[in-house]
Amino acid sequence: MSPWLAIVGVTEGGIADLSAAARAEIAAATVLIGPERLLAPLRPAVNLPSPLRGGAGGGGSTALQTLIAWTSPLDQMIGQVLARRGQPTVILATGDPNWFGIGATLGRHLAPDEMRLHPAVSSLQLAAARLCWPLQAITTLSLHGRPVAALHPHLTPGNRILMLTSDAGTLPQVRDLLIARGYGGSRLVALADLGAPTERILESEAHAFAADPGDFYVLALDCRADATAPLLVAVPGLPDDAYRSDGQLTKREVRAATLARLAPYPGALLWDVGAGMGSIGIEWMRAARDARAIAFESDPARIEMIRHNATALGVPGLAIVAGQAPQSLAGAATPDAIFIGGAAADDALFTACWQALRPGGRLVANAVTLEAEAALYQRQRNLGGEILRIDIARLDRVGESHVLRPRLPVTQWAVVKSALGGEAS
């Protein structure tokens, strides 16, 4: 299919600073879509000859143009574009459309041969240049239209972070989050109106930041942890006290071993069946870029704890399905990995999970009861995989002496599903 959509990145310099190729795309389009602040300078010239529209030296079309301002929510915006499939259409975007932008979003809905991208310098690149920070050593993320809780997994001592923002309200939310996490002494920089004559750089320790950068700014963060700040890194095995729990929590050492077997990777989907406090799904999402998880849980009180834990640990996008498994599994997206923590002895539940798992996907089940352990041994004989026993003991006291007090041992079965049904991991 011939390209019908062009996505043109625009800097604060406006249309005048665009390349000849990008200007030609705009001149040939019958529909221009974008934020009102980028469309406004074009409105007086619409349907009139001009250098952009085909006047002297422009070489463009004089066809009628329609200008459409973006609307919310995002699904409606995407619908605006797809409704014009086949018409010469241009989207005006800020900076690089493929870096947390509309180009990346539409790439999930359109074939590559349907569109052309003309990126401009991103505000993240400009921010890094102003600070003299090397981009390859920086974490970049977007808080534009996203919860600031997404910042949590990136808060580690010495990490440098550049963040896109929604509006003036993002900065105080980030400041309050940093103070609560023990990072109030971090260097926080707001770089406003980058590339414009009104460009401003405002800097302070996070706990003392009071200036108003306006609505168009990048936030830069040089993480400095207080002495009491918890170290919550992306490596699986967070401290047990990082979770709100009723006691039904996969313990730290077992959790780390379980995630190692599940092997999270970018974009992969995990089913956490009988999620309890949500710890396995949460740490799966923290461990790999864009990893996704669905927590299946029937207990309402635990569902609320899952929601709290997911937000507090930086993965507010964790999906939660309430209801009794296996019935609640129906209709969920095909998983790349499945964890069965509770009800490991339930044959109906296991059968539903195994049938849903894609070929090549991993399944890990943990058991502490003899009945569940026997079920895992039987499945291993039928489908292969590996059985291991995890024994943990913690230092404790008996009177004035010390002992290593054992916890309940966990039997773990890990298996990879082959095209024929099962394969040893």
N, C-alpha and C positions, 0 to 999 in steps of 0.2 A: 504494500500500500504506500502511495506517495505521502510524504509528510504534509499534514494539514495544520499542525500545531507547532508554533515556535514559542519557547519560553525565554524571555529576554531579561537578564539581570541588569538592574539599574543602580547606580551609586547615587550619592548626594549631588553629584554633578548633573544629574538628570539626563534627558534624552540627548542633549547636545554632546555629551561625552561618549555616546555609543559608537561602536564600530560601524563602518559602512554597511557591512552585512546585516547587522542588527537593525539599522535604520531602514534598510530595504525590506526586511521582514515586516516591520510596522507599516510601511507605506503600502505594501501589497495586501495587508489583512483587511477583511471586511468586518471583523469583530476584534475589539481590544478589551481585555479583561484584566483587572488589577485593583489594588487598593486605591481609594479615592485620591489620596495625596499624590500618587503617580499619574493618575488620569487627569486631574484638575488642570495642569498646564496645557493639556492637549485639547480640552473641550472647545476653546474659542476657535481652534484651527480645523476642527472636524468638518469635512465636506468642503473645505476651501483650499485652493491651490497654495502650496507653501514648499519650501525646500524639502520638507519631510514628506509632503503629500503629493509631490510630483510637479512642483513649480520649477523655476529656473534652476537647472543643475541638479534637480532631485532625482529624476529618472524613475519616479514611482507612479503609482496608479492614482486616478482621481475618483475611484469608485466610492460610493457611500460607505461610511463606517459607522458601526454601532459601538458605543463605549459602555461597558457594564462594570459596575463596582462590585467587588467581592461582597458576599453575604455570609452570615454564619447560620448554622454550624458548618463544619468542614464537609460533611456529606453533601450538603446543599451546594457548596462551592464546586465540588467535583461534578455534581449533576449539571451545573451551569456549563461546564466545559464539554462534557460528554454529549450534551444535547446538540452541540454544534459540530459533531464529528463530520469531517469531509469539507467543511467551510474553512477558508483561510483565516486562521485565528491566531492571535498573539496574546500571551499572558505576560504582563509586566510584573516582575518580582524584584525584591531587593537583594542585592549582592549575588551570591552563587545559589541558583535555584535548586541545586542538587545537594546542598549542605544544609540539612534540616529545613528544606524548603519545599515548594510546591512541585518542583521537578521530581524529587524523590518520591513524593506521594503519588503523582500521576504515573510514575514508572510502574506502579503496581496495577494500573488499570489500562494502560496502553502498551502496544507493541513498540519496540525501539524505532521501527521504521515509520511510525506515525508522527514523530515529533523531532524537533531540533532544539538544542539548548545553546544559548549564548551567555555563558557565565560572566559576571563581573567580579571584582574583588569583594570578598565577603567582609562583613563587619568584624568577624572573628579574626581574619587575617590582619585587618587594620589595627585591631586591639593588640594583637601579638607584636606588631611592628612598633606601636607606640611604647610598649613595655619592654621591648627587646627580649621577648620570650621566644625560644625556639619552638615552632609549632609541633615538631615531631615528639616533643617531650611534654606536651600539654594535654590534659583531658578537656574535650569540648563536649558540651551538651546543650540542649535546648530546654528552657523552662517556659517557652512561649506557649501558652495554652495548656501547660502541663503542671502537675503538682510539684511544688518545690521539694517535696519529700524525695524526689528522684535524685537529689544531691547526696543523700546519706551514704551510698556505697563508695563514693569518691572521696570522702573525708578521711584522709590519712596524713600523717605528719609529712610536710614537705611537698605534698602534691600541689600542682598549679592547675587551675581550672578556669576556662572561659565559658561564660554562659550567655545564651540569648535570653531575652526577657520579654514579658508580656506588656508591662506598663510600669508606672511609678510604684505600683503596689508590690512588685516582685522583690525589690531591694529590702524593705523592712521584713518581709517574710523570711528571706535568706538570712538576714541579720539575726532574727530571733531563733531560727533553727541552729545557727552556728553557736550562739550563746548557750542554748539548751544542750548541745552536744559536747561542750567544753572546748570550742574553737573560737571563742569570743575575741581572743588576741590575734586572730589571723588578719593579714593585710587584705583589705577589701577595696577595690577600685571600680568606680563607675565611669565608663568612657562613653560620653553622650554625644549624639549627633556627629558621629565619626565621618570625617571627610567634608563636612559642611563648614561654612564660615563661623557658625555658632558652636563648633566643637569645644567640649569641656572635659577635663579629667579631674575627678573628685576622688580623694583617697583618705582612708582612715583605718584605724583598727576597727574590726567588725562591731564590737560592743559599743563603740562611740560614734558610729556613722549616723549622722543626722541630716546631711544635705539632701536636696531634692534634685535628681538628675533629669527630671521630666519623664517622658514616655518612651524615648528612643535611645537606648543605651545598651552596651554590653557590660556585664559584670565580670570582673577578674578577681580571682581568689588565690592567695598564696597561703596554704593551710599551715597554721601554727597551733599545735595542740596544747591545751593546759595540762598541768601535771596529772590531773585526775581524769582526763578525757579517756573514755574506753576506746580500745583499739579494735575496730570492727572491720577487718579487711575482707576482701572478696573471696579469699581462700575458704572453702567450707570448713565448718567446725567453730561457729561463733559460740561464745560463752553461753551457758544455759540461762544465766540471769539477763541476757539480752532480750529474752522473750517473756511476754506475759503468759502465764501458764497455770493450769489447774493440776499440774503434776504429770499429765499424759503427754510428755514431750520426749521425742527421740533424743537421747543424751548426746552430748558434744562429740565424744570419741566415736560412737556408733554412727552419728550423723555424718561425720567426715568420711568414714569408711564407706557408708552407703552412697554418698555423692560421688566418691571416686569410682564406684562400680557403675553408677548411672551415667557418668561421663558427660556433663553438660557441654554444649558447644553453641556457637552463635546461631540464633534463630530457631533452635530446637524447642519442641513442645513436650512438656512433662505432664502426665497425670499423677497427682498425689492423691491416692485413693484411701479414704479414712485419714484425712489430713491432720486431725488433732489440733495442734497449735499452728500448723502451716509451715513448720520449720524446713522440711525437705524442699517444698516448692519455692519458698523464699530464698534459700541458699542456692538452689538451681538457677534462679533468675539473676542473683547477684554474681554468679560465677562466670557468666558468658554474655557477651553483647547481644541484646535483643532476644535472649532466651525467654520463653514463655512457659507458664505453668497454669494448670487448673487444679484447684483444691476441691475435692469432693468430701463433704462433711455433712452429717445429719443433725448434730447437736447444735441448737441455736446459740447457746452460750459460747461454745468453741468457735462458731463462725464469727462472732463478734471479736473474739481474741485473735483469730486469723487476720481480720481486717486491721485491727490495731497493730499487730506485729508487722504486717506487710507495709503499712505506712511508716511506722517507726524505723524500719530497717531498709527503706528506700526502694521498695518495689510495689508502689500503689496499684500497678497494673495487674497484679495477681488476680486471676479470675476465680470466683468462688461459686460452686454449684451446691445448693442445699438439697438434701434428700437422701434417701436410703439407696446405697449401691447394692446390686448392679443396676437397678432401674434408673438411677440418676445419671448413669453414664451414657444413656441413649442420646444420640444426636451430637455429641461432642466431637470436635475435630480430631482427626487421626493422630495419635501420639507417636513421638519418636522414642519415648521412654516412659515406663510406668513404675511407680513405687507403691507397693502394698504394705502398709505398716500395721494397721489393725485388720482383724478378720482374715488373717493369712490362711486359716484352715477352711474358709468358705469356698467350696468347689465351684458353686455357681458364679461367685464373684470372680474367681480366677479365670474361669472359662470366658466370661464376658471381656475381661481385660486382655487375655491372650488373643482372642478373635479380633479385638480392636487394634492391637499393636501392629504397626507396619512391619513387613519383612526387613530384617536388619536392625530392628529396634531392640532396646534392652529392657528387661524386666528384672527388678530386684524386689525380693520379699523378705521381711524380717519376722522371726517368730521367737516367742519366749515361752509359750506353753508346749507341753508334750504333744497335744493334738495338732497344733499348727506345725510343729517340727516334723511330725510324721507325714503331714500333707506335703511339706517341702521335699522330703526324701522321696516320696512317691513320684512327684512331678519331675524331680531330677532324673529318676530312673527312666521316665517316659520321654523326656524332652532334652536331657543333657544339661549342660551348665555346670556351675561349681557351687559346692556347699562349703561354708566355713563357719567356725565358731568364734565369736568375739567375746572375750572375757576381760572385764575391766575391774580393777580394784583400786580403791582410793585410801589414802592415808587417814587413819582414825586413831582414837585413843581407847584403851581399856584400862581404867584406873590411871596409874601414872605411866603406863607403858604405851607404846605405839604398835599398831597393827595395820596391815593392808586389808581393808574390809571389801569383800567382793560384792559386785552388783549382780543382778540376774543376768546370766549369760544370754547372748542373742545368737540364734542360728540364722545365717543369711544364705539365701539362694540367689544367684545371679546368672542370667541366661540371655543369650542373643537369639532372636527368632529368625530362622532361615526361611527361604521360600517354601521349604517343605514342612515347616512347622516348628522346628527347634534345632538349636545348634549350640554346642558348648562355647562358653565365653572364654 
